[in-house]
Amino acid sequence: MKTLLAFAIAAGVLFAQGVASRGLKPQARGKPSGIPFHAAFTNVAKEAGLRAPAIYGGVDKVEYIVENSAGGVALFDFDGDGFIDIFVLGGTRFGDPPPEATNRLYRNLGGLKFDDVTEKAGLRRTGWANSIAIGDFDNDGHIDLFLTYWGDNALYRNRGDGTFEDVTARAGLVLPRRDGRPYWSSGATFIDYDRDGRLDLFIANYIDFDLKSTPKPGENANCNWKGIPVACGPRGLKTARHWLFRNTGQGRFEDVSEQSGIARLTASFGMTAAATDFDGDGWPDIYVACDSTPSLFFRNQRDGAFSEEGIERGVALNEDGMEQAGMGLGIGDYNLDGRLDILKTHFADDTHILYRNDGEGQFSDVTLASGLAVETRFIGWGAGIHDFDNDGWPDLFIATGSVYPETERDLPAYPYRTPPLLFRNLEGARFEQLFEAAGPAFSEPLPARGAAVADLDNDGDLDIVIWNRNEPPALLRNHLNPPEPRNWLQVELQGTRSNRAAIGAQVTLEYGGRLQTQAVLSQASFYSANPPRLHFGLGRNTVQSLTVLWPDGKRERFAVKDLNRLLKFTEGAGQPLPPLPPQ
């Protein structure tokens, strides 16, 4: 009955707009826990040198959805100096884009100071960029970049000397055009789906977009929001197909979309993609957040093919059996059971969703029980499951911002700039939304999209970089100051049999009688990439064991002799463990 009622509401009221939403009011907030939160965030982007705006579409009004549904950040050490650098996607505008419309690479100089090295690195490009995936596709020890576009995608090979070269055509990754029209590639992720030690590439597509035939704001029911004409879609526009490319070595890829089964899925608006072993069988899967259509779970069949099992696995819809406006993905282990859970962000007047991994590839929607439903006001984008106060319990982060800059005047309850959200983990039972307690950065409204998380100043706590549409990025510095010391550990992996950057690997720490698993991901959040360097808060605990599930399916245990530092582990140097039992 609950599902039927929800469907009736959606069919009768909410389908008269371009984006899925349930029109939900927030759940009542419980009594505050009163537990102090010892992390506080301040936006220090200007002082750090992040001053250039990320140009993307019209400032005060947008005509097309392509102008407002993109923007990612990648955090990775591009030059191997031990400091995490920042890559920020840039876009363009219809007509004559301003000269500052470009992607930007910021080199970390230490002390939270950054230098714009875009030109020197060879990464300047103006266009409708959408997302970033990171990985070492040629196993040379340097992290490479794959950028998706409405237009031609780009694979940038890291030469290892501070510069990159565009090898897209040579690698065989130029997508064909249809009647002269480009594909709108959206989320993408490197994945070694066949476990041969080379990174393959999955590319999602958002909309089969034709600028000439797309209606203008207000021309039909899918081009209105709360009675105001807005950019159309995604509902009312054409869904798109997805791609899988196999890495054949020597810097080349071959299109295996048809034989793998990926190309058969043509009825979704694909957005962020994340790849790792979600079902515990030792083979990497692909999860795609989809906008206003059921999200996709491509389960690896271990023979070169995938089967789409989102409905069966419980991650396609919410507990009401409805699709949502899936945008961003946070992947982590919020309840310390050693399994990867999923946080997915959605549109305004709806809940962001938390899927608990119940084991063997089955998930449950625990949004209401977890306390996330107290916040339904804002459109969510970038997402993460990270331990920001190093107490050993991962928290939830969501970047927010409206897609309609022109509606704020008539709908003041739905502002264009909105603040980021932080939900503190109360020991796995539920989450508590923090406001002033999280520092001034969580009261600062932003036109946010993508976000990424890393320890940018190497001080043992996690900072946040947020992509802002037509504004400079935000850098949220974490001022962690607990009354007693809290332990932490950062882990960096190097594959030998597996891909060099260990994309898809999982690290499980045992501490305080519990397990926490994290994955090395090529893409997550919204169209963004966190670094391959994993960060574990431990509270007052020490580490009992550290286990790595490598992308080739083998498992090893490593000794942890030191805390509060970065440890690096190489595949084959640990104690071998039995393989995972078959699922």
Disulfide bonds with the S-S distance in Angstrom:
Cys223-Cys232 1.87
